[in-house]
Amino acid sequence: MGVGLANVTDEAGKRRFTLADDIGLSHFGDPYTLNVDPITFSPDGHYFVVVTERGLIDQNRPESTLRVFSTEAVHQFLGYPNAVREPPPVWTLKESTYKEGPVVTHVRWLADSGGFAFLVKNVTGNDQLFLANLNTKTVRVLTSDDQNVTGYDICRPDRFVYTLQSPAVRDKTISEGRTSSIVGTGHSLNSLIFPEDTYSSTSKSHDLSELWAVVNGKRFQVKDKSSGRPFSLYRDGQDALALSPDGRFAVTARAFEVIPPQWETLYPPPTPQSAYQLRAGRQDLASLFGYEYVSEYVLVDLNRGKVKSLTDAPIAGAAGWWSGTRAAWAADGQSVALSNTFLPPGGDVSRSKTNRPCVAVVNVETGRPTCVEQLKETENGNHFIEKVHFISGSGERLIVDVMSRGLLTSISYIRGNEGSWTAQATTNGSTLQSPTINVAVKEGLNSPPVLVATDKASRATRVILDPNPQLKTIELGQASVFKWKDKGGRDWIGALYKPPDYSGAERYPLVIQTSGFLENQFRPGGIYTTAYAAQELVAAGFVVLETRCPISVIPAEEGPCNVGGYEAAVQQLVADGVVDPNRVGIIGFSRTCYHVMKALTTSTLHFKAASITDGVNEGYLQYVTTVDQGSNAIAHEADAMIGAPPFGEGLQQWLKRSPEFNLDKVEAALQVVAIGRSGVLFMWEPYAVLRLLKKPVDLIILNSDEHVLTNPGARIISQGGTVDWFRFWLNSEEDPDPAKADQYARWRELRKLREGN
């Protein structure tokens, strides 16, 4: 039997890291979405809001904290190096109203810096819009608690726009419950089998919303003048929503009804082999689901309901150019900046001959778009445009915030006399700061995040907030950057975690976490909170390797490339005397479930145990059961990965290349984890086939609908289950907790099954 790890201490009296520590860790902003900026300065630079979030195990929910700091107070603190106490916030707000996070999102200041708005998940899971008044230290609600706000922008308390989840979602559930039959054609299998999940008020499986506005205190639903119907928007439209300074217009994104055939070649993906590209045909604009619809930026006259295209070309996300869909107004209301959009042929002489998407600025009066700079595909993929914004009162200077490998950089552009744009400077972090100080989150692979302020004149730098002082009493395993080459000569990079008491005199069990790492960020469990548990595993005596594919490869090579990387890494760690080659495990989550299944069915490595959670496996069952779901993205991706659809002659390629047709080769004990009952069908094939083959396989269903988990209870099952699974199979250890007795009884039967085979 194994021993509990929570009370294991070293000679210095520090204890080892636990899952409870991981869940209770405060992080700045939200590492997994663009919905929570860590730091948001007021327009006048006098204040800034800092958002952190942590998990509360005792309440089984996350907690978001908003701290408002005075720029002047921080500036004075930097001027007195002997000052001991950090400047306290002038106002602190805490929200822990829902079981899943992030609880607080989309912090936006009013134009006069007198307060800020933000969304809060209420007890029903709806996102509700709130306004905080900085002068009175009061908060008031701007939308009803039975409405789900999916996007918004605000100028003044009496001037804002927002999108609400369409009532068609609720109406569909009611109407289908009263009919004698339901037309299933064109609907996804999940929506037909699990309508209570698909059509619930907090469902993440649809995004149809309607546009509302408050202008000079008057609230109204925006209706399209051409049809007289509510103005409906999908995810792109919600993300792009931007209100003009005078409150008369809004920029948003509207889906096309028809995609012309010529667009397939006119607006290409980053690579010809991409699974994501424009496909000709009709888009159902009454659909509840439009995440992957092809859209364009439009200008909406809020009072009159008139709609005008700003680019006459599609936004590039649907063509595989991964970047944010963002819009921003110049303060004079004459120009709008748009991210990640194609421009029509011949529309801008400043563009190169290659038709790549770009950051564009559109003159609202003339309607003429100008390309600021085209997007570039780098060796490791596209740079993700997080935000665009003008500085000063006119539209002559533009800042583009770009996120790449976890690092935020800001590129400054200035418009010349002829209208062309020239890059002036590139700086680390956002430039939306104050004239006197810079504020940033400082962290690293082994350094927990702290908030740091720097005086722009003296360059004095000090920590102004440490949200995790408890880590000073915990002994973490040391992480280091690990580099190696695969047999094809590719250079690989990853993070290697070793136990606190690591000794070169023995070999350790190894667990590979496959979804990459960020060398400049502190992620103790791993890059995601679902399944990964790096520091928890090293506290239990494991070595953990987080891998990252070194380059963007064509889809057909993605699986073999990753398998080759795993093999080369293990070979090097074995040669270095670090790991035991007979005790190797591997974890897959989301896209890397396919990589893990490919490794289990083709690799020369003998994995003893493996785990996959809520991800694609490029199997036949996933292929056919996701038809009409998400514009058939799963099928398109599988066609690119395998090289053909699984029909006719293409089936022969599937028999050779799909892991699910080769599960007889699996030797590892496999843990299959589904998220929600609808996720069981998605993850069923590897479990069912291995079960039929009488191989050791375990199926766990998390009672959640989160892909990246934030709920503490779900994380305990997911990450805690990871530690238990690999301790059992690689170290023959069991947690003595009586609550886990049934788990180990089940696993012992699986071990007998493997021994019998």
N, C-alpha and C positions, 0 to 999 in steps of 0.2 A: 504494500500500500504506500502511496506517496504521502508527503507531509504538506500541510498548509504553508503557503509562502508569505502570507501577509506579515508574519512576525519574525521572519529571517532577518538578522542584523549582521553587520560587519564589525570589525574591531573599533571603528570610529563611532559606533552606536547608530549608524544610519540603517534604515530598513530598506528592503527591496521594493521595487515598483510593483503595484498591483493594478488589476482592472478597475478597481474603485478609484485609484489615482488618475487613471486615464480618463474615466468618465467625468470626474470632477475637475479636470484641467480646463482653465479658462483660455480661450483663444480669441484673438482680435478679429472682428468682422466675421465672415463665413468663408472658410477655405474652399468650399465646394461649389459656390454659386457666385454670381456677380450682384447679388441682391443686397449685400450688407458690406458697405465700405467700412474699414476699420476706423478711419478718421475723416470727418467732414467739416471743413472750415465754413464759417459764415461768410457771406459775400463781402462784408467790410473787414474781415480778417480779425475781428476782436474776440471771437469765441470759436471753439471747435468741439464737436461731439465725438466721443470715442465709444464704440460698441464692442462689448465682449459677451461671450456666451459660454456656459458650462452646464454640465448635467447634474441634476439633484437626484441622487439615488433614493433618498427617503421619500421624495414626492413622485418619483418616476416620471420626471419631465425635465426639459431644459429650462434654463433661466438666462434671459438676456438682460444686460445692464448697460444703460446709457449714462455716460458721465460727461457733463458739460464743463469744459475748462475755460478759464479766462486767459487769453493770449498774453495780456500784460502781466498777470500774476506769474505765469511761467517765465516770461522774459526777465522779470525781477529775480526770480529764483536762480536763473542762470548767471545773473550778475553778482550773486553772493555765493562763492564756492564753499564757504564754511557753513552755509545753511544745511541743517541736518534733515529736516522734514520736507518731503515733497509737497508741492502746492496742492491742496485739496480741490476737488471739483466744486464749482459753484452750485451745481445741481446734479443729483443722481436719481435716476429712475430705474426700477427693476420690474421685469415682466416675466412671469412663469405661468401663463394662462392655458397652455396647451401641452399635450403629451409629446408632440414632435416639434422640431425646430427647423430653421431658426425662428424664434418667436417674434423678434423685431426685425424688420427689413425696410429698405428703401427710405433712408433718412434724407430729407431734403429741406434746406433752409428757405425761409421766405426771402423775397427780394430785398426787403428792408432790414434783414438780419434780426428782426424782433422776435423770432421764434423758428421752430422747425416742425415739419410734419413727418410722420412715420407710420408704417403698417404694423399692426399687432395681431397675431393669431388669437382669437378669443376662444372661449371654452368649447364652442362647436367646431372649431377648426377654420372658421371663416377669417380672412384677412380684413381687418377693420381699420379705417383711416382715422388717425388722431393728429391733433395739433397742440404743440407745447408752446406756451407763451413764456418767453424768457424773463420778461419784466415782472410778471405776477407769479411766476413759478406754478402755473396751473396748466392742466391738460383738459382739452375738450374733444369730444368725438364728432367727426364730420360725416360718418355714414352709419347706417343702421346695423345692428348686430346680426341680423338675418341675411345680410348681403355680403357677398364675397368679392372684395376688391382685388382685381387681377393686375392693375397698373394705374399709375396716376402721375400728374405733374401739378405744381402749384406755384403761384406768384405771390398772392396775398390771401388772407383768410376768407375773403369773399370772391376769390377768383382762382378756380382750379378745375381740372378735368380728371376724369377717372373712368375706368372700365369695370363693369360688374359681370360676374359670371351670368351667362344667359339663363333666363327662367325656362328656356326650352329643355334644359337638362332635367329639371324637376318634372316638367310637364310630360316629358317622354316616359318617365317611369309611371306616372299616373295613367296616361292614356294606354300604354301597353298592358297595364294590369286589368283594364276594362274590356279589352278586345278578345275575340274568340280565337284569333290567329295573329301571328306577327310575321311580317315580311323580313326574311333573314338575308336576302340578296344584298350584297354590298356592305354588310356589317361584319365586324370582327367576331371571332368565336368567343372571345372573352366577354364582349358586350352582350352576347346572346345567352351565355351560360351564367355569367355573374353580373346581371344588370344592377344589383344592389351596390356593387363596387364601382361600376362604370358611371352610374348616374347619381351617386351620392353628392351632397353639396361640397364635400372636400376632396372629391376624386381628382387624382392627378392625370387621369387618362383622357381628359378632354380640355379644351381651352377656348371654346366659343364664348365670347363676351360681347357686351354692348356698351356704347360710348355715352357717357353722361358729362354734364358741365355745370359749373356754378359760375356765372358771370355777373359781377356787381351784386352778389348776394342772391341772385335768382337761379334756382336749380331746375334743370330740364334735361330730358333725354334728347340726344342729338339724332336727328333722322335724316336720311339720305333724300335730298330733294327729288332726285330722279325717280325714286321708287316709293317714297313716302314711308318706308319701313325703317326700323331702328338701324343705326349704323353698327354693323357687326364686325368684330375684330378677332383675330387669332393671336398666337403668341408673339409673332413679329410685331404686330400692331401695338400690343401692350408694352413691349420692350422699347419701341421707338417713340412712344407718346411724349410729346414736348409741346408745352403751351407757349404761345407768343407773349412777349412782354405786355402788350395791351389787352390780352385776354380774348382777342377776337378769333384767332386761328389756332389750330392744333396741327402739328405734323404727326403722322402715324404711318402705319403700313397696312395696305389692303391687299387681300389675295386676288389673283387673277382668276377669272372664270374659265379661260381657255389658254393653254400653253401652245403657241404655234410650233409646228415642226421645225422651222428654221432656227429656233432658239437652241435646239440641241447642239448645233455646231457653232452658232453665233456667240453663245455664252458658255464656254467650256469649263469643266472642272479643273482642279490643279494638275491632275495627271489623267491621261486617257483611260487608265485602268480603274479609275475611281468608281466605287460602288454608288456614290452619291453624285447625281448629275440631273440636269433638267430633262424631263421626259414629256413629250407632247401629249396633249389630251385635255379633257375637261376636269375641273376641280369642283366638287360639290360644295357650294358656298352655304348650304344649309347644314353641313356636317357639324357634329359636335366636336370633332377632332381635326385640327389643322396645323399641328406642330411643324410639319414638314411641307406645308403648302408653299408654292412660289408666290411671292408678294412683291409689291413695289411701294416706294415712299410716296405719300400723297399729302396734300395740303387740304384741310377741312375748314370751311367757314362755319363756325359753330352755330351762329344764329340762323344763317340762311340754308345750311345743309348742303352747300355746294362743295364738290370734291374735284381737285385738280391734281394730275400727276406731276411729280417734281422731277422725274428722271426719264420717264417712258422706257424703262428697262427694269429687269428684276433685281431684287436683293440677292446677294450671292450665296447666302447660307445654304439654300436648297441645292446649289450646284457643288457643294462640298467644300466651300471656302469657309472654314470655321472661324467666325469672328462675331463680336457683339453687333446687334442691330440697334444702333444708337442715333439719336438726332439731338441737335442743340441749336438754339437761337442766338444770334448776336443781340446785344443789348438794345441796339437801335431798331430791331425788328425787320431789318431789310435783307438779312442773309440767314440761311440755315445750313448747318453742317450735317452731313449724312455719312455714316460708316458703312463699309462693305457693300457697295452697290455697283452694279455694272452701269455703263453709260451706252447709249445707242451709237451705232457706227457713224463716224463723221461728226459726232456731236461736240467734240472737244479736241482742238488741235494740239493741246499740250500732252495728250496721251501718246504712249508708244503704239506701235503697230499691233502688239500683242494685246488681245482683248482680255485683260485681267480686271477684276473689280478694283475699286479704289475708294478712298475717302474723298467725298465730293462736297463742294460748297455751291449752293444754289441761290441766285438772286431771286427773291420772291416776286418782285415786280416784273422782271423780264422773263423769268422761268429758265434762264440759261444756267446749266450746271457746268462747273469747272472741276477738273480732277486735281486734287491736292497732291496725292501720291498713290500709285498703284500698290496693291497688296503684293507681297512677295512670298513665295514658298521657300522656306529655309530647309536646311538639311534635316531638321527635326520636325518639320511641319510648319503650318502657318503661324505667324504671330497673331495673338488674339487681341483685337481692339476692344478695350474695356470701356473707353469713354472718349467723347470728343467734346470740346468746349472752347468758346471764344474767350479772349481776355481783352480788357478795356471796353470802351463804349461802342466800338464799331466792329465790323466784320473783317478787319485787316490782319488780325493775329489769331492763330488757331493752335490749340494744344491737342495732341492725340496721345492718350494713355494706352500703352501697349503692354500686355502681360505675356511673358514668355518664360517657361520653366519656373514659374513661381515668382519671377522678378518683374516688378512694375517699373517701366521707364516712360518718360514723357518726352515727346518730340515737339518742338516749337516750330511753327511755320509762319511766314510773313508773306502777304500778298504784294506783288510788284505793281508798277504802274500799268502794265499791260494785262493784269489780271492773273498772271501765273503765280504759283506758290513756290517758295524756296525754304528748305529746312534750315533753321538757324542754329539749333542746339538740341542736344539730347541729355537729359538728366535722369538720375535714379529717383524713383518715387514720383508722386503726383506733384504738379506745380501749383495746385490750388492750396496755397498756404497763406501766411501773413507776411507783411513786409519785414518783420523783425525776427521771426523764428521759423525753423523747419521742424516738423514733428513726423516721426516715422516709427514703425514697429521694427525692432531689432531682434533677430533670432538666428539660429543656425542648427545644424544637424544635432549638436549636443548642447545647444544653448536655448533654454526656454524663452518665449517671447516677452519682451518688455517694451514699454513706450519710452522713446528717447526724444528729447528736444535739443535743438542746436541753435545757438545765437548766430544769426547771419553775419554780424559784424565781427565779433570776437572769436567765433568758431567754438566757443565753449559748449560742451555737450554733457548732458546729465540724464539719468533715468528719472522720469516723472511718475511712472506707474509700473509696479510689478504685480500682476494679477495672480501670480502663483507662488507666493512666498513659502508655501508648504513643501515645495520641491527641495528646499535646502536641507531637509531631513531625510531625503530619499537617495539611495545609491542606485543610479541608473547604469545600465550596461553602456559601454562605450561604442559609439558608431563611427565608422571611418569610411572614406570613399575607397571603393575597391574597383580596380580596373583589370581587364583581361581581354584576350583576343579569342575569337572563335576560329574554327578550322578554315573558314573562308577568308581570314585575315581582318575581319571587322573588329573595330575597337569597341568594347563594351564598358559600361560604367554602372556601378550600383553602390548601395550602402551595405556594409557588413557590420552587424551587431554582434558583440561578444559579451558573455556574462561578466558581471562585476568582478568575480574571482577567477577570471579566465587564466588558465595555465597552459603553456605550450607543451606540457608533459603528457597531455592526454588528448584524445580525439573526441569531438563533440557531435551529437546529432545535429543535423542541418534541416532547416525549413526555409524554402524559397517562397518569397512573396513577390507576385509577378506583375503588379500594376505600376511599377516604377517608383521613383523617389525624387525628392527635391532637396538638393544638398544645402540650400539656403533657408530651409524651414524646419521647425521643430515639430515632428509628427511621431510621438513615441510609439504608437501602435502601428503606424504605417501611413501611407498616403491617404488611405480611406479608413473609416471607422467600422465598416462592414467586413467581418471575417478576419481582418489583419490584426495581429497582436504581437508586434515585434518585441517591445520591451517586456511584455508579460511573459513571452517565451524565453527570453534570455534570463529573466529572473528565475525561471524554472530549469536553467542549465542548458539551453539550446544556443546554437549559433544561428542567426537569421540573415539571409541575404535578400535584399530588395533589388530587383533588376529593372533595367530600363533599356528597351530596344534602342540601339544607337542611331538608327536612321529610319527615315520613312521608306518603306519597301512597298512594292506592288502587292495588292491583296493576296495573290496566289502564293507569294513567298513569305507572307507574314507568319504563318504557323511554323514552317520549317526553320525560318530565321530565329524565332524565339527558342525553339527546341535546341538548335545548335548553340545558342547562347547559354542555356541552362547546362548543357553537357560540358561545355568548355569551362564554365565557372566551377562546377563540381570537381572536374578533373584537376584544376589548379589548386583548389582548396584541399583536396586529398593529397596532392603532391607536396603541399606546404605543411602537411601534418596537422591541419586544423580540424577536419571533419572525418567522421566514420562513414565510408562509402556504403555501408550496409544499413545505415539509419538516416535516410534522406526522405523528406516530405516536401510537398508543394501545395500552394494555395492559389486558387483562381477566383476572381470576382469580376462580374460584368463581362467585358470583352475578353479578358484573359482566361475565362473558363474554357474557351476554345483552345488557347495555347496550352493549358494544362491537359486537356483531353488529347490534344495532338501529341504531347509528350508521353502520356501514359500508353498510347497506342503505337508510337513509332520510335521512341528514344532508346538509346543503348543503356541509359541509366536504369537502375532497378529501384524505382521508388517504392518505399514500404507503405506510405500512406499519402493520401491527397484529399483535398477539399475543394469544392466548387460552390459558389453562391450566386444565384440570380444573374445568370449570364448566358450569352450565346454559345452554342456548341457546334454550329454548322451541321446540325443533324436534320434528317428528313422530317421528323415529327414537328420540330420547331418551324421548319419551312412551310408545311402545309397548314398548320394550325394558326399561323399569323397572317394568313391572307386577309387583305383589306384592313390591316392594322398598320397605322403609321405609314401610309403610302407604300406598303409592301417593302419597307426598308430592310427587314430581316432577309427576305428572299433575294433582293438585289445584292445585299452584302454577301450572302452565301454563293450566289452565282459568280461573283468576282473572286471569292476565296477558293472555291472548288474549281472554277473554270467553265462551268456550264450548269444549266438547270438540271434537276434530277429526273429527267424524262427522256425516253428514247435512248439515243446513243450517249447522251450526257450522263445517264445513270451509271455507265461503266466507270466514269471518272469519280462519281460519288462513292462507288464501292471501294475504290482505291484510296481516295483522299479524305473522305469524311470520317472523323473519329468514331462516329456512332455506328458505322458499318464494320468497325474493327475492334469492338469492345471485347472480343474473345481474347485479345492480346493483353488486356489490363491485368496486372499482377498486384497493384496497390490496393489497399483498403480505401474505399472512396466514401467520403461524406458529401451528400448532396443536400444543399440548403435552398429551399424555396421561400420567397417572401409573399405571404398572403396565399389564400386558397387558389386564386387565379394564377399564381406563380407556380403551382404544382404542375399544371399541364406543361408549362414552359420548361421545367426541369425534369420532366418525367422520363424521357427516353433513356438517359444513361442509367438512372436508377432501375427502371423496369428490366432493361436488357441484362444488366449485371445480376439482378435478382433471379431472372430466368436461368442465367448461366451458373447460378449458385456460387457467386463470388461475393466477398464481403462488401456490402454497401449499406449505408444508413441514410434515411431520409428524414430531414428536419424541416418543419414549416414554421416560419416566424409569423406571429400574429401582428403584422405591420404592413404598411404600404409604402414604406420608405426604401429607396434604393441605397442611398448612403444614410446609414442609421444615425439618428440623434436621440431616440428614446432610450433612457438608461436600461430599462428592462430588456428591450430587444438587443442592446449591445451586450448585456451580460450573457444572454443565450448565444449570440453570434460569436463574439470575441472570446468569451469564456469557454464556449464549446470548442473553439479552435485549440485552445491550450489543452483542454482535457483530451481531445482526439489525438493530438500528436504525442502527448505524454504517454497515453495508453499504448499506441502502436510503435513508437520509436524507443520509449524508455521502460515499457511495461509497468507504468505507474498509474495509480488511481487516487483520486481525491477522496479522502475519508468522509466527506460531507454526506450524511445519511440521505439527504434529499436527492443525491445522484445515484442511489443504489440501483434503481431500475435501468439507468443509462448503462452502467457497467455490466449488469447482467446481460443486457442485449449485446453489448460489444464482445463479451466473452464468448457468446454463441457464434458471433461472426468470426472470432479468432479460431474457434474449433472448425468452422467451415473452411477457413483458409488452410489450416493445418491438414484437413482432410483432402483438399485439392493438391 
